[in-house]
């Protein structure tokens, strides 16, 4: 057994609370912008245990959290790619959502699109495409093009910079690897 059962940890290599804390810190450093449930799933422990250890890490100044909607999003205090602005943190948190990352990658690959074009490109129901576009519009990732017939990325170079510095998790890259490569290659050209 890894921890006493009341600790709620199912990961056999987490023999002590500090091991779980190190694992959570590494996840926050590697993937800034993850929310509590995503961290809990990746650390293979209960939400209550993850929250406890994340609170400890925050109290000693290694990470910080901020509310975004009904989620608590976590970021490391030190960032290898320089300080993250409030906009950067908001965008990263959205890009940690696989469906929203996919939409952003499609915009990087194809350029300006309207909701019906996104629905077709992503093989999504129109209502789902509209919902995802509205989420990205509200966050400022997308803006209306002049004439408002299409949406465009507000700052594609900054988005690519953030995505390259803070890559998606391995499972997301495995799912969207081809789209990722095409979008990143197109942006580099």
C-alpha positions in Angstrom: 0.0 0.0 0.0 1.3 3.5 -0.8 -0.3 5.6 1.9 -2.7 4.8 4.7 -6.1 4.3 3.1 -7.4 7.5 4.6 -4.9 9.4 2.5 -6.8 8.4 -0.6 -3.8 7.6 -2.8 -4.0 4.7 -5.3 -0.5 5.1 -6.7 1.9 2.5 -5.4 5.0 4.6 -5.9 3.7 7.4 -3.7 5.0 5.9 -0.4 4.9 9.2 1.5 2.9 12.4 1.4 6.0 14.3 0.3 6.3 12.0 -2.8 2.7 12.9 -3.8 3.5 16.6 -3.1 6.6 16.4 -5.4 4.5 14.7 -8.1 1.9 17.4 -7.9 4.5 20.1 -8.0 6.1 18.5 -11.1 2.7 18.3 -12.8 2.0 22.0 -12.1 5.5 23.0 -13.3 5.2 20.8 -16.5 1.6 21.7 -17.3 0.7 25.1 -15.8 -3.0 25.8 -16.1 -4.3 22.4 -15.0 -7.3 22.5 -12.7 -7.7 20.5 -9.5 -9.5 17.5 -11.0 -7.0 17.1 -13.8 -4.1 17.2 -11.3 -5.9 14.7 -9.1 -6.5 12.3 -11.9 -2.8 12.5 -13.1 -1.5 12.1 -9.5 -4.0 9.1 -9.1 -5.3 10.3 -5.7 -8.6 11.7 -4.4 -9.5 15.3 -5.0 -9.4 16.0 -1.3 -5.9 14.7 -1.0 -4.7 16.6 -4.1 -6.3 19.8 -2.8 -4.6 19.4 0.6 -1.1 18.9 -0.9 -1.7 21.7 -3.5 -2.7 24.0 -0.6 0.6 23.1 1.2 2.6 23.8 -1.9 0.8 27.1 -2.3 1.3 28.1 1.4 5.1 27.6 1.1 5.2 29.6 -2.1 6.0 27.1 -4.8 2.7 27.4 -6.7 -0.2 29.7 -6.9 -3.8 29.2 -7.9 -6.5 31.4 -9.2 -10.2 30.9 -9.9 -11.4 30.7 -13.5 -15.1 30.2 -13.6 -15.9 27.4 -11.3 -12.4 25.9 -11.5 -9.3 26.5 -9.4 -6.3 26.7 -11.8 -2.7 26.1 -10.7 0.5 27.7 -11.9 4.1 27.4 -10.7 5.7 30.5 -9.0 8.7 30.2 -11.3 8.3 30.0 -15.0 11.1 29.0 -17.4 9.6 31.0 -20.2 9.4 34.2 -18.2 6.5 35.7 -16.3 3.0 34.8 -17.5 0.5 37.6 -17.9 -3.0 37.2 -16.7 -4.0 36.7 -20.3 -1.3 34.0 -20.7 -2.6 32.2 -17.6 -6.2 32.3 -18.9 -5.2 31.0 -22.3 -3.1 28.2 -20.9 -5.9 27.1 -18.7 -8.2 26.9 -21.7 -5.6 25.1 -23.8 -5.5 22.4 -21.1 -9.0 21.5 -22.2 -8.5 19.1 -25.1 -11.6 20.2 -27.0 -10.6 23.9 -26.8 -7.0 23.1 -27.7 -8.2 21.2 -30.8 -10.2 24.3 -31.9 -7.2 26.6 -31.4 -5.0 24.2 -33.4 -7.6 24.1 -36.2 -7.5 27.9 -36.3 -3.7 27.8 -36.4 -3.8 25.3 -39.3 -6.7 26.7 -41.4 -6.8 30.4 -40.4 -10.1 32.4 -40.1 -13.3 30.4 -39.8 -16.9 30.9 -39.0 -18.9 28.5 -36.8 -20.2 26.3 -39.6 -16.6 25.9 -41.1 -15.3 24.9 -37.7 -18.1 22.4 -37.2 -17.2 20.8 -40.5 -13.4 20.9 -40.0 -13.8 19.4 -36.5 -16.7 17.1 -37.3 -18.7 18.7 -34.5 -22.4 19.4 -34.1 -23.1 23.1 -34.8 -24.1 23.8 -31.2 -20.8 22.3 -29.8 -18.7 24.3 -32.3 -20.6 27.5 -31.4 -20.1 26.8 -27.6 -16.4 26.3 -28.0 -16.0 29.4 -30.2 -17.9 31.4 -27.6 -15.6 30.2 -24.8 -12.5 31.2 -26.9 -14.1 34.5 -27.8 -14.9 35.3 -24.2 -11.3 34.6 -23.2 -9.9 36.8 -26.0 -8.2 33.8 -27.8 -10.4 34.5 -30.8 -11.7 37.8 -32.1 -14.1 38.8 -34.8 -12.5 39.6 -38.1 -13.2 43.0 -39.7 -16.7 42.6 -41.1 -17.5 40.0 -38.4 -18.0 37.1 -40.9 -15.2 35.0 -39.5 -13.3 34.6 -36.3 -9.5 34.8 -36.1 -6.9 34.2 -33.5 -6.2 37.3 -31.5 -2.5 36.7 -31.2 -1.4 33.5 -33.0 2.3 34.1 -32.3 1.8 34.4 -28.6 -0.5 31.4 -28.5 2.1 29.3 -30.3 4.8 30.6 -28.0 2.8 29.4 -25.0 1.9 26.1 -26.5 5.6 25.4 -27.4 6.8 26.5 -23.9 4.0 24.5 -22.1 3.1 21.6 -24.3 -0.1 19.7 -23.7 0.0 16.5 -21.6 1.2 13.3 -23.3 -2.3 11.8 -23.7 -3.6 15.0 -25.4 -0.5 15.0 -27.7 -1.2 11.4 -28.6 -4.8 12.2 -29.5 -4.0 15.4 -31.5 -0.4 14.7 -32.5 -1.0 15.1 -36.3 -3.0 18.2 -35.9 -0.4 19.6 -33.4 2.5 19.0 -35.9 0.6 20.5 -38.8 -0.5 23.6 -36.8 3.0 24.1 -35.3 4.7 23.6 -38.7 2.3 26.0 -40.4 2.9 28.7 -37.8 6.7 28.3 -38.1 6.5 28.9 -41.9 
